Amino acid sequence: MILQGRNTGRAARLRARVVLLTSIVSAFLLIALTAVTVIDVVGRYVFNAPLSGASELTEFLLLGIIFIGLPAITLDDDHIAIDLLTSQLAQRPRTVLKFVARVLSAGFFGFLGWQLLEHAKRLEAYQDITVFLRIPFAPFCTAAAYLMMLCSLILCLQIVGPLFHRSSGVSKK
């Protein structure tokens, strides 16, 4: 948990709200993705008239599903992990490896967020838009950048959180 001690209840409620919000938004995006696919397939094979811009809509909806879900996954520490070797280690080495993984992941997410933001600035400068629907790319790239930076911030809080709470005698879980 990111925050512990006296703020545990507040942190748990905040986490639950973030997970609920991202789940609801992701569910709506997934329903929209399904609808776009069904309309495109039915239109293509039944009416010989595919949905214009279906591939563009699909790309943006997938982008939304993936990047909106990342902060919730990071908050719950649910990233994919293969623990074939680490499960055989004692608690101390596993804790050190988790710390190193979080530091590297925070750096990676921060760097990726920064690069996406730089790319979004270029897209905005070029006024880059999609071919069929003429949707600008920059706002989506900017949102993805900030969501990556949010993941980096969450990881940084997960890194420093146990350092503060170890001295106060509050244990994790």
C-alpha positions in Angstrom: 0.0 0.0 0.0 1.3 3.4 -0.8 0.2 5.2 2.3 0.1 3.5 5.7 -0.5 4.3 9.3 -3.2 6.8 10.2 -4.0 7.4 6.6 -4.6 3.7 5.7 -8.4 4.1 5.5 -8.2 7.2 3.3 -5.6 5.6 1.1 -7.7 2.5 0.7 -10.7 4.5 -0.2 -8.7 6.5 -2.7 -7.3 3.4 -4.2 -10.7 1.8 -4.5 -12.1 4.9 -6.2 -9.2 5.0 -8.7 -9.6 1.3 -9.5 -13.4 1.6 -9.8 -13.1 4.7 -12.1 -10.5 3.1 -14.3 -12.5 -0.1 -14.5 -15.7 1.7 -15.5 -13.9 3.8 -18.1 -12.1 0.8 -19.5 -15.3 -1.2 -19.6 -17.1 1.6 -21.6 -14.1 1.7 -24.0 -14.2 -2.1 -24.4 -17.9 -2.0 -25.1 -17.3 0.8 -27.7 -14.5 -1.2 -29.2 -16.8 -4.2 -29.5 -19.5 -2.1 -31.0 -17.1 -0.6 -33.6 -15.9 -4.0 -34.6 -19.4 -5.5 -34.9 -20.7 -2.5 -36.9 -17.7 -2.7 -39.2 -17.9 -6.4 -39.8 -21.7 -6.4 -40.3 -21.4 -3.4 -42.5 -18.6 -4.9 -44.5 -20.1 -8.4 -45.1 -23.8 -7.8 -45.0 -24.2 -4.3 -46.5 -20.9 -4.1 -48.4 -20.3 -0.8 -46.6 -17.7 -1.0 -43.9 -17.5 1.6 -41.1 -15.3 4.5 -42.3 -12.5 5.0 -39.9 -13.1 1.8 -38.0 -9.4 1.0 -37.8 -8.6 4.5 -36.4 -11.4 4.2 -33.8 -10.0 0.8 -32.9 -6.5 2.2 -32.4 -7.7 5.0 -30.2 -10.0 2.8 -28.1 -7.1 0.3 -27.6 -4.8 3.1 -26.6 -7.4 4.3 -24.0 -8.0 0.8 -22.6 -4.3 0.2 -22.1 -3.1 3.5 -20.8 -6.1 4.2 -18.6 -5.6 0.8 -16.9 -1.9 1.2 -16.3 -2.1 3.5 -13.2 -4.6 1.1 -11.5 -2.4 -1.9 -12.3 0.6 0.0 -10.9 -1.3 1.1 -7.9 -2.2 -2.5 -7.0 1.3 -3.7 -7.9 -0.3 -6.2 -10.4 2.2 -5.9 -13.3 3.1 -9.3 -14.9 5.9 -10.9 -12.9 7.6 -14.2 -13.5 8.9 -15.5 -10.1 10.3 -18.9 -11.0 13.6 -18.0 -9.4 12.7 -15.3 -7.0 10.1 -17.5 -5.2 13.0 -19.7 -4.1 14.8 -16.8 -2.5 14.6 -15.7 1.1 12.5 -12.6 2.0 15.4 -10.2 2.2 16.7 -10.8 -1.4 13.1 -10.7 -2.7 12.5 -7.4 -1.0 15.8 -6.0 -2.6 14.8 -7.3 -6.0 11.3 -5.8 -5.7 12.9 -2.5 -4.7 15.3 -2.6 -7.7 12.4 -3.5 -10.1 10.4 -0.6 -8.8 13.3 1.8 -9.3 13.9 0.6 -12.8 10.2 0.6 -13.6 9.8 4.1 -12.2 12.7 5.3 -14.4 11.3 3.5 -17.4 7.8 4.9 -17.0 9.1 8.4 -16.4 11.4 8.3 -19.4 8.6 6.9 -21.6 6.2 9.6 -20.4 8.8 12.3 -21.1 9.4 10.9 -24.6 5.6 10.6 -25.3 5.2 14.2 -24.2 8.0 15.3 -26.6 6.3 13.3 -29.4 3.0 14.9 -28.5 4.5 18.4 -28.9 5.8 17.4 -32.4 2.4 16.0 -33.3 0.8 19.3 -32.2 3.3 21.4 -34.1 2.7 19.4 -37.3 -1.1 19.4 -36.7 -1.0 15.6 -37.4 -4.4 14.0 -37.7 -5.9 10.7 -38.7 -6.6 10.0 -42.4 -10.3 9.3 -42.4 -11.8 10.9 -39.3 -9.3 13.7 -39.1 -8.9 13.2 -35.3 -5.8 15.0 -34.0 -3.1 12.6 -32.5 -1.6 15.1 -30.0 -4.2 15.0 -27.3 -4.2 11.3 -27.1 -0.4 11.2 -27.0 -0.4 13.8 -24.3 -2.9 11.9 -22.2 -0.8 8.7 -22.6 2.3 10.6 -21.5 0.7 11.9 -18.4 -0.7 8.5 -17.5 2.9 7.1 -17.9 4.2 9.8 -15.6 1.5 9.0 -13.1 2.6 5.4 -13.1 6.2 6.6 -12.4 4.9 8.7 -9.5 3.0 5.8 -8.0 6.1 3.6 -8.2 8.2 6.4 -6.5 5.6 6.5 -3.7 5.8 2.7 -3.4 9.6 2.9 -3.2 9.7 5.6 -0.5 6.6 4.6 1.4 8.2 1.6 3.2 11.3 3.6 4.1 9.2 6.0 6.1 7.0 3.4 7.7 9.8 1.0 8.7 11.1 3.5 11.3 7.6 4.1 12.7 7.0 0.5 13.5 4.1 0.1 11.0 4.5 -3.0 9.0 3.2 -3.7 5.5 0.2 -6.0 5.4 
